[in-house]
């Protein structure tokens, strides 16, 4: 089984392809890509919280009553995942707005390959 690349290794490969395409200096690409990296780091931390505490947690009310509730990390994970997916779509649009200069593999296809389930 092939070893999955670390997020940083994937980010470096995307940046190399962006540089080859001339998009790495674009302000919108840089800020959007940075935002995506932050979102991915948040998702990693939320995954750890979900793994540690499980799908449900106990919430204690003022008078000491306890109630079983859905782990709030799950809700935040879903929100962040949706935002990250939107960020990737924006990155792809930014990259596609640059003319392909005959490079072997476009950045959009690299991103699709790297970010897909392997």
C-alpha positions in Angstrom: 0.0 0.0 0.0 1.4 3.4 -0.9 2.2 5.7 2.0 -0.1 8.7 2.2 1.7 12.0 1.8 1.7 14.4 4.7 -0.3 17.5 4.3 2.9 19.6 4.1 4.3 17.3 1.4 1.0 17.8 -0.6 1.1 21.5 0.0 4.7 21.7 -1.3 3.7 19.7 -4.4 0.8 22.0 -5.1 3.0 25.1 -4.6 5.6 23.6 -7.0 2.9 23.1 -9.7 1.6 26.6 -9.0 5.0 28.0 -9.5 5.5 26.2 -12.7 2.2 27.6 -13.9 3.1 31.1 -12.7 0.1 31.4 -10.3 2.1 31.2 -7.0 2.6 34.9 -6.8 -1.1 35.7 -7.4 -2.4 37.4 -4.2 -5.7 35.6 -4.4 -4.0 32.2 -4.8 -1.6 32.8 -1.9 -4.2 34.0 0.5 -6.7 31.4 -0.5 -4.1 28.6 -0.3 -3.0 29.8 3.2 -6.7 29.8 4.3 -7.0 26.2 3.0 -3.9 25.2 5.0 -5.4 26.7 8.2 -8.7 24.9 7.5 -6.9 21.6 7.1 -5.0 22.1 10.4 -8.3 22.8 12.1 -9.8 19.7 10.7 -6.9 17.6 11.9 -7.4 19.0 15.5 -11.1 18.4 15.3 -10.6 14.8 14.2 -8.4 14.3 17.3 -11.1 15.7 19.5 -13.7 13.4 18.0 -11.4 10.4 18.3 -10.7 11.3 21.9 -14.2 12.0 23.1 -16.3 10.1 20.7 -19.6 11.0 19.0 -21.3 12.0 22.2 -20.3 14.0 25.3 -21.9 14.8 28.6 -23.0 18.3 29.2 -23.5 19.5 32.8 -26.1 22.0 33.5 -26.2 24.7 36.2 -27.8 22.5 38.9 -25.4 19.6 38.2 -27.7 17.7 35.9 -25.9 15.9 33.1 -27.2 15.3 29.6 -25.8 13.3 26.7 -25.3 15.5 23.6 -23.6 15.2 20.2 -19.9 16.1 20.4 -19.7 19.8 19.3 -16.5 19.0 17.5 -18.6 17.0 15.0 -20.6 20.1 14.1 -17.5 22.2 13.8 -15.8 19.6 11.7 -18.7 19.5 9.3 -18.7 23.3 9.0 -15.0 23.5 8.5 -15.1 20.7 5.9 -17.8 22.6 3.9 -15.7 25.7 4.1 -12.5 23.8 3.0 -14.4 22.3 0.0 -15.4 25.9 -1.0 -11.8 27.1 -0.6 -10.6 24.3 -2.9 -13.2 25.2 -5.5 -11.9 28.8 -5.3 -8.3 27.7 -5.7 -9.2 25.6 -8.7 -11.0 28.6 -10.3 -8.0 30.9 -9.6 -5.7 28.3 -11.2 -7.9 27.7 -14.2 -8.0 31.5 -14.9 -4.3 31.2 -15.8 -3.6 30.0 -19.3 -2.2 26.5 -19.5 1.2 26.8 -21.0 1.5 23.2 -22.1 2.6 21.8 -18.7 2.3 18.1 -18.3 -0.3 18.1 -15.5 -2.4 21.0 -14.5 -2.5 22.2 -10.9 -6.2 21.6 -10.7 -5.8 17.9 -11.6 -2.9 17.6 -9.1 -5.1 19.1 -6.4 -7.9 16.8 -7.3 -5.6 13.8 -7.1 -3.9 14.8 -3.9 -7.1 15.9 -2.0 -9.2 12.9 -3.1 -9.5 9.8 -1.0 -6.6 7.5 -1.6 
